[in-house]
Amino acid sequence: LRLTPDTLAAAYEYLRTTLPFKRWKLPPAEEVEFHITRHYDRYGVHNEIRRPVDHCIRISSRNVGTTNGLLLTMAHEMVHAHLVISKTRDGHGANFKRAAVQVCRSHGWEVKDL
């Protein structure tokens, strides 16, 4: 799977139309920066930034090579975005785990994979 910023934006927008993401009022893709990285040590990362946009999602092309992998990784980073917006961020703590369970129930994924 060849990742591009447009591919990341499309995956983000697809997930944003599904539960629980559509309840979370995440910003549209036009208000998020998307970048491809070549990190070995992570699949993706969400950063809160303060510029024309407030969120940046980076996905590693070295670690994400399938559509399912892209959707899982994007969903993971969208949980982080949700926690920033709701002011309940806690890394991968209890708030993250609760939100991840909601995502996985809706999408048929295993929580350990998110």
Phi and psi in degrees as a GROMACS rama.xvg file:
@    title "Ramachandran Plot"
@    xaxis  label "Phi"
@    yaxis  label "Psi"
@TYPE xy
-90.1454  116.334  ARG-2
-88.263  139.053  LEU-3
-136.552  163.012  THR-4
-56.6645  -35.6154  PRO-5
-65.5482  -38.3759  ASP-6
-63.735  -42.4099  THR-7
-63.3909  -43.6067  LEU-8
-62.4777  -39.9369  ALA-9
-65.824  -41.6578  ALA-10
-63.2882  -42.5483  ALA-11
-59.973  -48.9717  TYR-12
-64.4592  -39.3683  GLU-13
-58.222  -52.6633  TYR-14
-62.355  -34.579  LEU-15
-63.501  -19.9887  ARG-16
-86.5295  -4.74247  THR-17
-110.459  161.074  THR-18
-75.3458  148.965  LEU-19
-86.1456  -0.634091  PRO-20
-58.1188  -38.7322  PHE-21
-67.6528  -22.9291  LYS-22
-76.7192  -22.0425  ARG-23
-83.4285  -7.13528  TRP-24
55.2373  46.5811  LYS-25
-69.8197  151.56  LEU-26
-67.1444  153.689  PRO-27
-65.0359  160.485  PRO-28
-55.4883  -32.3392  ALA-29
-62.8668  -18.9942  GLU-30
-102.931  12.4202  GLU-31
-125.379  138.662  VAL-32
-88.4581  138.39  GLU-33
-122.962  132.451  PHE-34
-137.116  150.884  HIS-35
-100.849  133.813  ILE-36
-119.041  176.509  THR-37
-124.728  31.3967  ARG-38
-59.7358  140.703  HIS-39
-88.7543  -29.8079  TYR-40
-95.6796  3.55789  ASP-41
-155.828  156.346  ARG-42
-86.8909  -42.194  TYR-43
-158.312  172.1  GLY-44
-152.676  141.882  VAL-45
-112.197  130.453  HIS-46
-120.4  137.781  ASN-47
-87.4856  126.185  GLU-48
-128.831  163.548  ILE-49
-127.031  84.6984  ARG-50
-143.654  -149.239  ARG-51
-59.3225  -24.1801  PRO-52
-122.404  158.167  VAL-53
-103.517  -8.58151  ASP-54
-134.495  142.987  HIS-55
-134.976  128.058  CYS-56
-117.631  126.114  ILE-57
-117.283  134.356  ARG-58
-123.49  136.683  ILE-59
-85.0122  121.5  SER-60
-71.5053  -18.8735  SER-61
-73.4749  -30.9591  ARG-62
-107.528  -17.1373  ASN-63
-115.688  109.997  VAL-64
-128.942  3.43651  GLY-65
-129.595  161.2  THR-66
-62.3971  -44.3653  THR-67
-62.0706  -41.7152  ASN-68
-61.7099  -39.5171  GLY-69
-63.7207  -46.5203  LEU-70
-65.6776  -40.9572  LEU-71
-62.662  -45.9  LEU-72
-66.7654  -42.5322  THR-73
-62.7621  -42.9098  MET-74
-60.3286  -42.0017  ALA-75
-57.8858  -47.8574  HIS-76
-69.3593  -30.8022  GLU-77
-68.8085  -31.5622  MET-78
-62.6809  -44.2936  VAL-79
-59.7095  -42.7428  HIS-80
-60.7627  -44.1208  ALA-81
-58.0077  -43.9754  HIS-82
-67.5217  -33.0575  LEU-83
-65.8129  -47.4124  VAL-84
-62.4365  -41.7929  ILE-85
-83.3159  0.849176  SER-86
58.4493  37.2982  LYS-87
-126.01  22.4414  THR-88
-64.7023  140.495  ARG-89
-149.623  37.6096  ASP-90
64.4665  -120.121  GLY-91
-113.161  34.3475  HIS-92
-82.0805  -155.268  GLY-93
-61.6024  -41.5526  ALA-94
-64.6986  -41.2679  ASN-95
-62.321  -45.5383  PHE-96
-63.0256  -40.7407  LYS-97
-61.2908  -45.431  ARG-98
-66.5713  -39.319  ALA-99
-62.82  -38.5192  ALA-100
-61.3949  -42.7435  VAL-101
-59.6876  -46.3586  GLN-102
-60.7553  -48.0457  VAL-103
-67.7782  -35.6584  CYS-104
-62.7151  -41.1789  ARG-105
-70.5723  -32.1348  SER-106
-107.701  -1.9583  HIS-107
74.4985  25.5983  GLY-108
-98.8628  160.784  TRP-109
-86.0183  135.749  GLU-110
-59.0626  -36.4077  VAL-111
-61.8719  -23.6304  LYS-112
-83.9554  -18.6825  ASP-113
